[in-house]
Each structure stands twice: as structure tokens, then as C-alpha cells.
Amino acid sequence: MKTLKSALLLALALAAGATLAEQGEGPLVLPHLASSNTAGQDSFDRLNLDSDGDISRQEAQAGTLPEIFVLMDRNHDGLISRQEFHYRAR
């Protein structure tokens, strides 16, 4: 399942980059994708700039999540909780 998630995230990043490239917005640059391994704990804390326990859309845009924010915000409240950040489909 982790491979499927990684493949989906990579496909979304490529599609977003290709769209920008078609619009003349610059070269295709792949973002660093968030992971849910032990380094993911550090990633969550790095993205949670105000240390409130959630990643806001603004924090995600300053970090590495702008392309996948909507997918990671599973309850659509405009925030990514630690639980949502580390979510794994069963």
C-alpha cells in the first residue's frame, strides 16, 4: 500500500508540473513528498510552524505539501492533523 501511495503522489506531482510547464510557468520540479515513516514524524513537526498540532494550508504552502494538501486533509476542515499526516489506508 505504501508503494501505491508513493506512486499516486508521484503521479500527482508529475501532472501538476506538466500542467505548469504547458502554461509556460517554468521547468518541471518535483516536490519532496511527505512520508509516513519515522522521518515523517520530523516532517510533520517541521511543517507545523506554529506548533499548534495541525498543518494549515499556509504552512503546507510554505513547506512541501501544496499539491497534496486536499488529499491529506481527509475530513476537509482546512487542517492536516498528525493523524491525517500519518494516515495509511488499510
N, C-alpha and C positions, 0 to 999 in steps of 0.2 A: 504494500500500500504506500510505503514511503517513496518508492520509485515512481508510482503513479502520480503522487502529489508533486514530486520534483519535475516530472515530465510536463504536467499541467502548468506549473508555474513557469517553466522554461518556454512553453508554447505561448503563454500569455505575454511574456516579456518580448519574445520574438515578434509577435503580432503587433504589439504596441510600438516597438522600434521600427518595424516595417512601415507602419502607418505614418509615423513621423518622417521617415525617410522619403516616403512618397510625397509628403507635403512639403519637402524641402527644408525640414526643420533641423537637419544636421545628420551626422553619421549614426548608425545603429550602435547603441551602447547598452549592454545588458546590465541590469541592476544586480547587486548582490542579493540573493534571495534569502529570506528568513528560514531558519531551520528549527526543528523541534528537538534537536539532540541536546547534549549537555551544554554546548556553546549557545544554544537557543536561550537558555536562562540569562546569560550575559547579554545576548542581543536584546531581549525584552527590556532589561534594565537600562541598556544604552539608549534605546528608543524612547523610553518613558522619561523624558527630560525633566518633567516637574515632579517625578517620584510619587504620583498620586495613585499608582496601581493600575492605570489604564493608559493605552496609547491613543491619543486623539488623532484626528485626521491631519492636523497641523504638525504634530510630532512625526507622523508617518511620512508626510511630505518632506520633512527635514531629514529623514532617515532614508531607509531603503524599501519602504513598503507602499509607495503611492499607487503602483499598478495593481496591487492585490489587496488593497485595503478593504474594498467592498466584499471580497470573498472571505477575508479573515473575520470581518465583523458579522458573525453568524446571527446575532439577534438584532442587527440593524439599528443599534442605539447610537451609532456615531463614534463608538469607542471600541478598542480591542482590549479585552481583559487578558490577564495572564492565561486563563483557561482557554480562551479563544485562540490565543497565540500558539499554544501548545496542543491544540486540538488534533486528534488523529481519528479519521473515520475507521469504523470497525468493519 
